[in-house]
């Protein structure tokens, strides 16, 4: 039922939002250049990699050593606008249609985080990741990694169709209010370095 719901809703939204997505693609190209789509490998169900899509929201500015500058420097005013209203997330509907992710589930993070998880934190890969999730409506980027993972595990242990509907409804409200977009002193979230439990070998 979840997969059927994901497919029907994402196809409907892609059809409905396609004119807006074309306009956004043009604006991204005009303001940030190419590529229009930010594509990155992320871990999905059971930790299997897939290519994750978003509208580009940052420049490629680098330092004298050829390293990318910090996110808060590369994130432009236009990019902040895209993120504020989650417009950069629209291409993820394609990921939903492909079956890479669900509408609701733990957000897909970075491949390099996989070996840093505790056993409990790795449970987040027992389900498909999502465009939005329980952690997103309960703090998004304004909460710590530990809090975020606890919320992800709670969702996995309590997931239901009606919980997904609740999360989708509350996500719309969160986006309108533009809550939890950034972490303290970071454009989004700080890099996950692993939990204290991992450092102790547990």
Backbone as ProteinMPNN parsed JSONL, in Angstrom:
{"seq_chain_A": "XXXXXXXXXXXXXXXXXXXXXXXXXXXXXXXXXXXXXXXXXXXXXXXXXXXXXXXXXXXXXXXXXXXXXXXXXXXXXXXXXXXXXXXXXXXXXXXXXXXXXXXXXXXXXXXXXXXXXXXXXXXXXXXXXXXXXXXXXXXXXXXXXXXXXXXXXXXXXXXXXXXXXXXXXXXXXXXXXXXXXXXXXXXXXXXXXXXXXXXXXX", "coords_chain_A": {"N_chain_A": [[0.836, -1.203, 0.0], [1.955, 1.244, 0.766], [3.945, 1.659, -1.189], [2.354, 1.82, -3.519], [0.844, 4.087, -2.922], [2.907, 5.987, -2.764], [3.793, 5.98, -5.435], [1.501, 6.783, -6.928], [0.945, 9.343, -5.825], [3.379, 10.727, -6.231], [3.622, 10.694, -9.049], [1.369, 12.176, -9.704], [2.037, 14.646, -8.496], [4.367, 15.291, -9.905], [3.32, 15.734, -12.436], [1.585, 17.876, -11.878], [3.371, 19.794, -10.882], [5.214, 20.175, -12.896], [5.329, 22.49, -14.712], [6.257, 24.475, -12.908], [8.659, 23.319, -12.138], [10.119, 23.435, -14.515], [10.424, 26.193, -14.741], [11.918, 26.675, -12.416], [14.202, 25.225, -13.054], [15.212, 26.768, -15.156], [15.764, 29.141, -13.746], [17.675, 28.251, -11.914], [19.733, 27.561, -13.653], [20.279, 30.099, -14.684], [21.066, 31.558, -12.421], [22.935, 29.991, -11.0], [24.305, 28.416, -12.761], [25.521, 25.492, -14.561], [25.837, 22.072, -13.37], [22.229, 21.797, -13.54], [20.83, 20.043, -11.958], [21.621, 18.671, -8.858], [23.377, 15.854, -8.239], [23.954, 13.03, -6.297], [25.482, 10.206, -4.752], [23.739, 8.25, -2.464], [22.945, 6.31, 0.521], [20.417, 3.842, 0.428], [17.595, 1.733, 0.944], [18.505, -0.908, 3.042], [21.051, 0.047, 2.974], [21.936, 0.179, 0.376], [23.408, 1.798, -2.411], [22.193, 4.67, -4.229], [21.391, 7.143, -6.743], [20.769, 10.363, -5.796], [18.568, 13.084, -6.279], [18.465, 16.644, -6.544], [17.517, 20.102, -6.954], [20.124, 22.233, -7.818], [21.665, 24.285, -5.354], [23.861, 25.649, -4.512], [26.987, 27.326, -5.226], [30.053, 26.496, -7.049], [32.343, 27.438, -5.837], [35.782, 27.572, -5.002], [38.718, 27.238, -2.838], [42.16, 28.45, -2.723], [43.517, 26.094, -2.865], [42.014, 24.466, -4.358], [39.9, 23.284, -3.061], [36.472, 22.896, -2.171], [34.671, 25.701, -0.944], [33.277, 26.459, 2.355], [29.842, 25.476, 3.041], [28.143, 27.625, 3.853], [29.236, 29.795, 2.592], [29.098, 29.19, -0.111], [26.406, 29.003, -0.483], [23.99, 30.772, -1.991], [21.865, 33.749, -2.095], [19.685, 33.159, -3.697], [19.83, 30.365, -3.579], [19.284, 29.991, -0.87], [16.642, 30.783, -0.846], [15.466, 28.736, -2.38], [15.903, 26.566, -0.645], [14.596, 27.427, 1.662], [11.867, 27.198, 1.079], [11.798, 24.578, 0.352], [11.978, 24.032, -2.366], [14.06, 23.03, -3.79], [13.868, 20.361, -3.42], [12.092, 19.164, -5.167], [12.914, 17.527, -7.476], [13.31, 15.068, -6.259], [11.021, 13.653, -6.367], [11.215, 12.168, -8.636], [13.02, 10.242, -7.796], [11.32, 8.916, -6.05], [9.413, 7.805, -7.803], [11.09, 6.04, -9.168], [11.572, 4.257, -7.158], [13.642, 4.48, -5.397], [13.456, 5.988, -3.087], [10.982, 6.831, -0.56], [7.946, 8.74, -0.07], [7.773, 9.332, 2.6], [10.06, 8.82, 5.208], [13.235, 8.037, 6.828], [15.6, 10.619, 6.232], [17.808, 10.412, 3.416], [21.23, 10.166, 3.942], [24.783, 10.652, 3.849], [27.06, 8.504, 2.041], [29.499, 8.057, 3.308], [28.862, 8.111, 5.961], [27.933, 5.649, 6.774], [29.741, 3.614, 8.023], [29.999, 4.853, 10.48], [27.785, 4.667, 12.065], [25.999, 3.519, 14.997], [24.688, 0.294, 16.0], [21.955, 0.615, 16.487], [21.458, 3.081, 15.201], [21.922, 2.348, 12.58], [19.638, 1.066, 11.921], [17.982, 2.743, 10.608], [18.161, 2.216, 7.958], [16.534, 0.118, 7.434], [14.231, 0.62, 6.191], [12.931, 2.28, 3.232], [14.511, 5.378, 2.494], [13.247, 8.792, 2.855], [11.545, 11.676, 1.365], [10.562, 13.401, 3.231], [10.262, 13.173, 6.831], [9.81, 11.798, 10.191], [11.735, 13.004, 11.793], [12.111, 15.346, 10.378], [9.798, 16.853, 10.787], [10.013, 17.321, 13.396], [12.0, 19.097, 14.159], [13.942, 19.078, 12.146], [16.78, 20.425, 10.68], [17.559, 21.762, 12.922], [18.001, 20.306, 15.179], [20.088, 18.0, 17.083], [22.395, 15.466, 15.791], [22.12, 13.074, 17.258], [19.541, 13.311, 18.338], [18.094, 13.417, 15.974], [18.56, 10.83, 14.87], [17.349, 9.223, 16.83], [14.688, 9.939, 16.498], [14.292, 8.988, 13.9], [14.528, 6.211, 14.324], [12.376, 5.834, 16.027], [10.29, 6.314, 14.24], [10.568, 4.143, 12.453], [9.937, 2.017, 14.118], [7.311, 2.523, 14.664], [5.869, 2.962, 12.361], [3.182, 3.621, 10.104], [0.431, 3.778, 7.801], [-1.29, 5.901, 8.39], [0.304, 7.423, 10.071], [2.206, 8.258, 8.234], [0.595, 9.903, 6.616], [0.027, 11.908, 8.468], [2.6, 12.95, 8.869], [3.162, 13.965, 6.3], [1.203, 15.973, 6.111], [1.963, 17.671, 8.256], [4.467, 18.354, 7.344], [3.982, 20.074, 5.2], [3.006, 22.267, 6.606], [5.291, 22.929, 8.083], [7.06, 23.66, 6.043], [5.796, 25.924, 4.992], [6.053, 27.626, 7.17], [8.758, 27.755, 7.262], [10.548, 26.447, 9.08], [13.305, 25.227, 11.071], [15.381, 25.048, 9.152], [18.153, 25.484, 9.183], [21.073, 24.562, 11.09], [22.596, 25.569, 14.211], [25.074, 27.908, 13.523], [25.61, 26.703, 11.082], [24.974, 26.155, 7.601], [23.252, 24.124, 6.891], [23.347, 21.15, 8.186], [25.903, 20.165, 10.577], [28.873, 18.212, 9.831], [28.555, 14.72, 10.292], [30.287, 13.04, 12.724], [30.312, 10.651, 13.99], [29.079, 8.72, 16.792], [29.527, 8.975, 20.392], [29.372, 6.462, 21.448], [30.278, 4.889, 19.375], [32.936, 5.684, 19.317], [33.838, 4.532, 21.598], [33.832, 1.981, 20.93], [31.485, 0.508, 20.95]], "CA_chain_A": [[0.0, 0.0, 0.0], [2.845, 2.406, 0.845], [4.578, 1.857, -2.495], [1.314, 2.266, -4.45], [0.539, 5.471, -2.557], [4.064, 6.781, -3.183], [3.825, 6.071, -6.894], [0.377, 7.593, -7.399], [1.092, 10.743, -5.389], [4.546, 11.347, -6.871], [3.298, 10.919, -10.456], [0.421, 13.291, -9.729], [2.763, 15.873, -8.178], [5.272, 15.598, -11.018], [2.483, 16.307, -13.494], [1.087, 19.166, -11.413], [4.464, 20.739, -10.641], [6.158, 20.232, -14.02], [5.605, 23.863, -15.183], [7.077, 25.154, -11.899], [9.991, 22.717, -12.182], [10.8, 23.991, -15.688], [10.804, 27.571, -14.388], [13.002, 26.577, -11.442], [15.399, 24.769, -13.775], [15.726, 27.94, -15.872], [16.31, 30.073, -12.754], [18.911, 27.65, -11.385], [20.74, 27.71, -14.718], [20.614, 31.518, -14.811], [21.695, 32.075, -11.206], [24.018, 29.157, -10.477], [25.001, 27.719, -13.836], [25.332, 24.051, -14.714], [24.594, 21.393, -13.742], [21.015, 22.266, -12.88], [20.491, 19.044, -10.95], [22.674, 18.158, -7.985], [23.234, 14.394, -8.162], [24.933, 12.485, -5.354], [25.182, 8.846, -4.307], [23.306, 8.162, -1.07], [22.522, 4.958, 0.884], [18.984, 3.657, 0.51], [17.138, 0.548, 1.669], [19.597, -1.845, 3.364], [22.337, 0.698, 2.732], [22.318, 0.096, -1.034], [23.548, 3.147, -2.974], [21.39, 5.145, -5.356], [21.677, 8.546, -7.037], [19.798, 11.24, -5.178], [18.444, 14.289, -7.095], [17.935, 17.903, -6.009], [17.935, 21.27, -7.711], [21.341, 22.819, -7.289], [21.411, 25.486, -4.556], [25.136, 26.26, -4.128], [27.986, 27.51, -6.28], [31.213, 25.598, -6.985], [33.499, 28.247, -5.46], [36.837, 26.819, -4.32], [39.804, 28.034, -2.285], [43.388, 28.427, -3.522], [43.982, 24.704, -2.983], [41.072, 23.713, -5.177], [38.885, 22.665, -2.218], [35.226, 23.648, -2.113], [34.501, 26.561, 0.215], [32.19, 26.013, 3.238], [28.483, 25.6, 2.512], [27.529, 28.932, 4.108], [29.79, 30.748, 1.62], [28.631, 28.808, -1.45], [24.947, 29.09, -0.535], [23.611, 32.125, -2.418], [20.531, 34.214, -1.687], [18.728, 32.361, -4.467], [19.88, 29.028, -3.014], [18.583, 30.039, 0.413], [15.221, 30.834, -1.178], [15.074, 27.386, -2.767], [15.886, 25.71, 0.539], [13.605, 27.924, 2.607], [10.552, 26.653, 0.725], [12.024, 23.184, -0.08], [11.801, 23.919, -3.812], [15.169, 22.219, -4.311], [13.549, 18.951, -3.201], [11.13, 18.669, -6.158], [13.39, 16.41, -8.302], [13.29, 13.802, -5.528], [9.824, 12.915, -6.788], [11.706, 11.196, -9.619], [13.555, 9.148, -6.979], [10.185, 8.162, -5.52], [8.874, 7.018, -8.917], [12.055, 4.97, -9.437], [11.592, 3.322, -6.04], [14.832, 4.689, -4.574], [13.021, 6.514, -1.801], [9.549, 6.947, -0.334], [7.555, 10.102, 0.299], [8.063, 9.466, 4.027], [11.063, 7.893, 5.729], [14.443, 8.759, 7.269], [16.273, 11.303, 5.125], [19.054, 9.765, 2.98], [22.401, 10.962, 4.292], [25.951, 10.44, 2.994], [27.609, 7.153, 2.045], [30.612, 7.95, 4.257], [28.366, 7.996, 7.331], [27.535, 4.271, 7.068], [30.553, 2.939, 9.035], [30.02, 5.616, 11.717], [26.572, 4.431, 12.822], [25.86, 2.433, 15.963], [23.734, -0.704, 15.501], [20.618, 1.212, 16.508], [21.376, 4.111, 14.168], [21.902, 1.711, 11.255], [18.272, 0.588, 11.671], [17.313, 3.694, 9.713], [18.218, 1.665, 6.603], [15.615, -1.013, 7.32], [13.137, 1.094, 5.332], [13.374, 3.237, 2.225], [14.582, 6.765, 2.966], [12.114, 9.575, 2.387], [11.676, 13.103, 1.101], [10.352, 13.97, 4.558], [10.189, 12.128, 7.837], [9.464, 12.173, 11.55], [12.759, 13.94, 12.27], [11.964, 16.619, 9.674], [8.711, 17.651, 11.368], [10.313, 17.496, 14.815], [13.234, 19.839, 14.345], [14.681, 19.172, 10.889], [18.219, 20.636, 10.865], [17.812, 22.521, 14.145], [18.273, 19.375, 16.276], [21.382, 17.316, 16.993], [22.397, 14.182, 15.093], [21.604, 12.049, 18.162], [18.088, 13.471, 18.383], [17.581, 13.059, 14.645], [18.58, 9.374, 14.726], [16.339, 8.659, 17.733], [13.396, 10.156, 15.848], [14.237, 8.057, 12.765], [14.275, 4.867, 14.853], [10.99, 5.816, 16.507], [9.413, 6.184, 13.069], [10.672, 2.775, 11.941], [9.267, 1.11, 15.051], [5.897, 2.89, 14.807], [5.351, 3.413, 11.071], [1.86, 3.199, 9.636], [-0.066, 4.62, 6.717], [-1.856, 7.131, 8.954], [1.43, 8.223, 10.545], [2.765, 8.883, 7.031], [-0.291, 11.009, 6.238], [0.244, 12.967, 9.461], [3.904, 13.552, 8.591], [3.031, 14.743, 5.072], [0.419, 17.179, 6.433], [2.775, 18.555, 9.099], [5.58, 18.835, 6.524], [3.489, 21.243, 4.457], [2.954, 23.371, 7.558], [6.673, 23.288, 8.416], [7.639, 24.347, 4.882], [5.192, 27.253, 4.924], [6.627, 28.421, 8.26], [10.214, 27.759, 7.071], [11.149, 26.127, 10.371], [14.345, 24.216, 11.195], [16.161, 24.905, 7.922], [19.588, 25.459, 9.459], [21.587, 24.254, 12.415], [23.363, 26.691, 14.759], [26.381, 28.159, 12.9], [25.784, 25.912, 9.859], [23.957, 26.417, 6.578], [22.285, 23.022, 7.016], [23.765, 20.361, 9.348], [27.343, 19.915, 10.632], [29.259, 16.868, 9.399], [28.429, 13.693, 11.326], [31.601, 12.462, 13.011], [30.133, 9.412, 14.734], [28.596, 8.876, 18.153], [30.47, 8.64, 21.451], [29.338, 5.017, 21.608], [31.167, 4.332, 18.346], [34.306, 5.965, 19.686], [34.192, 3.609, 22.671], [33.85, 0.639, 20.349], [30.207, -0.184, 21.182]], "C_chain_A": [[0.873, 1.256, 0.0], [3.465, 2.703, -0.511], [3.57, 2.365, -3.52], [0.957, 3.726, -4.199], [1.662, 6.397, -3.013], [4.039, 7.026, -4.692], [2.719, 6.975, -7.422], [0.558, 9.073, -7.058], [2.256, 11.427, -6.1], [4.305, 11.608, -8.352], [2.336, 12.092, -10.614], [1.141, 14.614, -9.495], [3.727, 16.275, -9.288], [4.512, 16.244, -12.169], [2.035, 17.718, -13.123], [2.189, 20.222, -11.34], [5.414, 20.916, -11.819], [6.37, 21.645, -14.565], [6.502, 24.629, -14.211], [8.506, 24.624, -11.932], [10.781, 23.217, -13.378], [11.272, 25.419, -15.415], [11.973, 27.559, -13.411], [14.306, 26.153, -12.106], [16.043, 25.936, -14.524], [16.391, 28.916, -14.905], [17.612, 29.554, -12.145], [20.035, 27.822, -12.392], [21.211, 29.158, -14.825], [21.41, 32.034, -13.618], [22.923, 31.295, -10.753], [24.807, 28.41, -11.545], [24.672, 26.246, -13.89], [26.239, 23.295, -13.745], [23.403, 21.932, -12.958], [20.65, 21.34, -11.724], [21.731, 18.626, -10.175], [22.419, 16.662, -7.821], [24.335, 13.837, -7.271], [24.508, 11.082, -4.926], [24.857, 8.862, -2.813], [22.919, 6.715, -0.764], [21.001, 4.872, 1.024], [18.61, 2.471, 1.368], [18.281, -0.446, 1.81], [20.985, -1.273, 3.052], [22.799, 0.649, 1.291], [22.352, 1.483, -1.664], [22.59, 3.431, -4.128], [21.768, 6.603, -5.59], [20.483, 9.41, -6.648], [19.775, 12.56, -5.954], [17.867, 15.47, -6.32], [18.264, 19.002, -7.008], [19.177, 21.839, -7.031], [21.027, 24.099, -6.526], [22.693, 26.191, -4.119], [26.056, 26.407, -5.342], [29.113, 26.484, -6.116], [32.481, 26.358, -6.582], [34.501, 27.437, -4.638], [37.912, 27.754, -3.776], [41.045, 27.906, -3.17], [43.939, 27.015, -3.725], [43.037, 23.835, -3.805], [40.0, 22.993, -4.38], [37.634, 23.539, -2.181], [35.158, 24.471, -0.828], [33.356, 26.037, 1.089], [30.813, 26.3, 2.649], [27.905, 26.997, 2.691], [28.051, 30.018, 3.177], [29.238, 30.459, 0.224], [27.112, 28.899, -1.604], [24.528, 30.529, -0.819], [22.231, 32.498, -1.885], [19.449, 33.419, -2.412], [18.668, 30.937, -3.916], [19.146, 28.95, -1.684], [17.072, 30.069, 0.201], [14.71, 29.445, -1.55], [14.932, 26.481, -1.553], [14.816, 26.123, 1.545], [12.241, 27.311, 2.356], [10.64, 25.231, 0.162], [11.79, 22.982, -1.577], [12.897, 23.065, -4.441], [14.887, 20.731, -4.209], [12.673, 18.348, -4.311], [11.644, 17.5, -7.004], [13.416, 15.062, -7.582], [12.031, 12.993, -5.813], [10.185, 11.88, -7.844], [12.297, 9.99, -8.897], [12.442, 8.277, -6.417], [9.596, 7.263, -6.605], [9.779, 5.826, -9.225], [12.093, 3.927, -8.33], [12.821, 3.434, -5.166], [14.453, 5.116, -3.16], [11.499, 6.505, -1.736], [9.208, 8.415, -0.096], [7.927, 10.363, 1.753], [9.041, 8.396, 4.476], [12.254, 8.682, 6.229], [15.136, 9.403, 6.071], [17.545, 10.566, 4.733], [20.243, 10.671, 3.242], [23.562, 10.642, 3.359], [26.483, 9.016, 3.115], [28.695, 6.992, 3.109], [30.168, 7.874, 5.709], [28.099, 6.549, 7.742], [28.405, 3.588, 8.128], [30.585, 3.646, 10.389], [28.808, 5.348, 12.61], [26.748, 3.363, 13.896], [24.868, 1.437, 15.358], [22.326, -0.137, 15.459], [20.459, 2.248, 15.397], [21.289, 3.506, 12.774], [20.498, 1.18, 10.909], [17.52, 1.507, 10.722], [17.314, 3.203, 8.272], [17.367, 0.402, 6.431], [14.403, -0.659, 6.462], [13.719, 2.007, 4.264], [13.498, 4.618, 2.864], [13.437, 7.568, 2.369], [12.455, 11.021, 2.076], [11.5, 13.867, 2.41], [10.208, 12.828, 5.55], [9.844, 12.681, 9.211], [10.465, 13.179, 12.12], [12.592, 15.311, 11.623], [10.849, 17.482, 10.277], [8.924, 17.881, 12.854], [11.682, 18.149, 15.028], [14.063, 20.019, 13.091], [16.177, 19.348, 11.149], [18.566, 21.376, 12.156], [18.129, 21.622, 15.342], [19.609, 18.674, 16.049], [21.252, 16.021, 16.203], [21.778, 13.096, 15.975], [20.086, 12.107, 18.23], [17.455, 13.039, 17.067], [17.503, 11.542, 14.474], [17.541, 8.703, 15.617], [14.947, 8.794, 17.127], [13.219, 9.226, 14.649], [13.893, 6.65, 13.24], [12.85, 4.764, 15.373], [10.024, 5.63, 15.341], [9.401, 4.742, 12.56], [9.885, 1.8, 12.812], [7.769, 1.376, 15.162], [5.229, 3.243, 13.482], [3.988, 2.808, 10.739], [1.432, 4.157, 8.536], [-0.57, 5.957, 7.263], [-0.767, 8.022, 9.55], [2.086, 8.948, 9.367], [1.912, 10.073, 6.584], [-0.117, 12.194, 7.182], [1.549, 13.708, 9.18], [3.834, 14.429, 7.343], [2.279, 16.05, 5.329], [1.256, 18.168, 7.23], [3.986, 19.101, 8.342], [5.179, 20.089, 5.758], [3.469, 22.466, 5.369], [4.362, 23.864, 7.912], [7.316, 24.083, 7.284], [7.105, 25.765, 4.779], [5.798, 28.178, 5.983], [8.151, 28.539, 8.162], [10.962, 27.484, 8.371], [12.256, 25.085, 10.248], [15.237, 24.024, 9.99], [17.646, 24.749, 8.21], [19.881, 25.092, 10.9], [22.367, 25.474, 12.905], [24.743, 26.751, 14.107], [26.645, 27.313, 11.65], [24.653, 26.227, 8.885], [22.875, 25.344, 6.601], [22.594, 22.262, 8.3], [25.287, 20.246, 9.37], [27.633, 18.496, 10.161], [29.114, 15.897, 10.563], [29.773, 13.001, 11.499], [31.514, 11.111, 13.714], [29.702, 9.697, 16.15], [29.686, 8.524, 19.157], [30.517, 7.134, 21.659], [30.262, 4.336, 20.596], [32.61, 4.512, 18.751], [34.793, 5.045, 20.783], [34.182, 2.164, 22.204], [32.598, -0.159, 20.59], [29.321, -0.114, 19.945]], "O_chain_A": [[0.563, 2.226, -0.692], [3.511, 3.857, -0.939], [3.894, 3.25, -4.312], [0.79, 4.505, -5.138], [1.408, 7.46, -3.579], [4.242, 8.15, -5.153], [2.967, 7.836, -8.267], [0.349, 9.944, -7.902], [2.136, 12.576, -6.524], [4.738, 12.638, -8.869], [2.466, 12.897, -11.536], [0.894, 15.591, -10.202], [3.885, 17.461, -9.58], [4.999, 17.183, -12.798], [2.095, 18.637, -13.94], [1.977, 21.385, -11.685], [6.334, 21.732, -11.745], [7.512, 21.99, -14.866], [7.405, 25.351, -14.636], [9.457, 25.389, -11.772], [11.993, 23.407, -13.277], [12.374, 25.806, -15.806], [12.913, 28.34, -13.557], [15.379, 26.655, -11.769], [17.266, 26.08, -14.528], [17.456, 29.457, -15.202], [18.537, 30.325, -11.892], [21.155, 28.185, -12.031], [22.396, 29.416, -15.032], [22.319, 32.848, -13.777], [23.85, 31.873, -10.185], [25.859, 27.837, -11.259], [23.667, 25.801, -13.335], [27.284, 23.805, -13.343], [23.555, 22.456, -11.855], [20.221, 21.785, -10.66], [22.756, 18.273, -10.758], [21.369, 16.254, -7.323], [25.512, 14.138, -7.469], [23.32, 10.808, -4.759], [25.605, 9.415, -2.007], [22.597, 5.962, -1.683], [20.378, 5.723, 1.659], [19.231, 2.225, 2.402], [18.945, -0.788, 0.831], [21.956, -2.012, 2.888], [23.93, 1.031, 0.995], [21.422, 2.267, -1.473], [22.233, 2.538, -4.896], [22.394, 7.229, -4.735], [19.358, 9.21, -7.108], [20.834, 13.109, -6.261], [16.919, 15.326, -5.549], [19.181, 18.858, -7.817], [19.248, 21.908, -5.804], [20.222, 24.912, -6.981], [22.634, 27.213, -3.435], [25.913, 25.704, -6.342], [29.122, 25.704, -5.163], [33.582, 25.953, -6.954], [34.131, 26.718, -3.71], [38.013, 28.909, -4.189], [40.981, 27.315, -4.249], [44.727, 26.772, -4.639], [43.236, 22.627, -3.932], [39.263, 22.178, -4.934], [37.723, 24.767, -2.161], [35.54, 23.998, 0.243], [32.541, 25.247, 0.613], [30.637, 27.235, 1.867], [27.246, 27.51, 1.786], [27.397, 31.043, 2.987], [28.945, 31.385, -0.533], [26.594, 28.875, -2.72], [24.698, 31.405, 0.03], [21.526, 31.672, -1.304], [18.432, 33.051, -1.824], [17.585, 30.364, -3.797], [18.467, 27.964, -1.4], [16.316, 29.464, 0.96], [13.649, 29.026, -1.09], [13.968, 25.724, -1.439], [14.205, 25.277, 2.198], [11.536, 26.944, 3.295], [9.683, 24.733, -0.432], [11.442, 21.882, -2.007], [12.695, 22.452, -5.49], [15.575, 19.923, -4.832], [12.533, 17.126, -4.377], [10.891, 16.555, -7.239], [13.532, 14.021, -8.229], [11.979, 11.794, -5.537], [9.54, 10.836, -7.942], [12.106, 8.852, -9.324], [12.587, 7.059, -6.315], [9.311, 6.092, -6.354], [9.294, 4.731, -9.51], [12.596, 2.824, -8.541], [13.04, 2.597, -4.29], [15.043, 4.67, -2.176], [10.819, 6.211, -2.72], [10.107, 9.24, 0.063], [8.344, 11.466, 2.107], [8.876, 7.216, 4.168], [12.282, 9.902, 6.068], [15.243, 8.787, 5.011], [18.295, 10.133, 5.607], [20.256, 11.823, 2.807], [23.336, 10.383, 2.177], [26.368, 8.394, 4.171], [28.809, 5.939, 3.736], [30.979, 7.607, 6.596], [28.045, 6.249, 8.935], [27.85, 3.02, 9.069], [31.135, 3.107, 11.35], [28.794, 5.75, 13.774], [27.535, 2.429, 13.74], [24.275, 1.712, 14.315], [21.584, -0.377, 14.506], [19.427, 2.282, 14.727], [20.658, 4.077, 11.885], [20.21, 0.884, 9.749], [16.537, 1.1, 10.103], [16.556, 3.71, 7.446], [17.466, -0.293, 5.419], [13.642, -1.538, 6.058], [14.86, 2.456, 4.375], [12.668, 4.987, 3.694], [12.735, 7.087, 1.479], [13.507, 11.528, 2.467], [12.195, 14.849, 2.668], [10.053, 11.669, 5.167], [9.616, 13.88, 9.373], [10.083, 14.097, 12.845], [12.895, 16.329, 12.245], [10.949, 18.709, 10.277], [8.122, 18.551, 13.505], [12.418, 17.8, 15.951], [14.806, 20.993, 12.971], [16.784, 18.488, 11.787], [19.742, 21.591, 12.449], [18.487, 22.122, 16.408], [20.186, 18.746, 14.964], [20.146, 15.534, 15.969], [20.994, 12.282, 15.487], [19.419, 11.073, 18.185], [16.415, 12.38, 17.049], [16.497, 11.024, 13.989], [16.917, 7.723, 15.211], [14.126, 7.882, 17.228], [12.118, 8.731, 14.406], [13.064, 5.973, 12.633], [12.187, 3.743, 15.189], [9.056, 4.877, 15.443], [8.339, 4.191, 12.272], [9.248, 0.875, 12.308], [7.033, 0.546, 15.696], [4.121, 3.778, 13.484], [3.697, 1.653, 11.051], [2.019, 5.227, 8.371], [-0.315, 7.012, 6.682], [-0.897, 9.246, 9.537], [2.474, 10.11, 9.485], [2.443, 11.121, 6.218], [-0.115, 13.346, 6.748], [1.602, 14.936, 9.243], [4.392, 15.527, 7.331], [2.667, 17.105, 4.828], [1.267, 19.361, 6.929], [4.478, 20.184, 8.657], [5.945, 21.05, 5.679], [3.862, 23.561, 4.966], [4.594, 25.067, 8.026], [8.029, 25.057, 7.526], [7.858, 26.701, 4.512], [6.028, 29.36, 5.729], [8.765, 29.322, 8.887], [11.897, 28.204, 8.721], [12.167, 24.171, 9.428], [15.802, 22.945, 9.812], [18.325, 23.964, 7.55], [19.061, 25.283, 11.797], [22.758, 26.32, 12.101], [25.492, 25.774, 14.13], [27.789, 27.217, 11.206], [23.529, 26.525, 9.289], [21.705, 25.637, 6.355], [22.163, 22.665, 9.381], [25.915, 20.229, 8.311], [26.725, 17.667, 10.101], [29.502, 16.209, 11.689], [30.329, 12.448, 10.55], [32.541, 10.495, 14.001], [29.93, 10.793, 16.663], [30.659, 7.852, 18.813], [31.562, 6.583, 22.002], [30.934, 3.351, 20.906], [33.428, 3.612, 18.56], [35.991, 4.792, 20.908], [34.48, 1.244, 22.965], [32.616, -1.382, 20.454], [28.208, -0.64, 19.953]]}, "name": "protein", "num_of_chains": 1, "seq": "XXXXXXXXXXXXXXXXXXXXXXXXXXXXXXXXXXXXXXXXXXXXXXXXXXXXXXXXXXXXXXXXXXXXXXXXXXXXXXXXXXXXXXXXXXXXXXXXXXXXXXXXXXXXXXXXXXXXXXXXXXXXXXXXXXXXXXXXXXXXXXXXXXXXXXXXXXXXXXXXXXXXXXXXXXXXXXXXXXXXXXXXXXXXXXXXXXXXXXXXXX"}
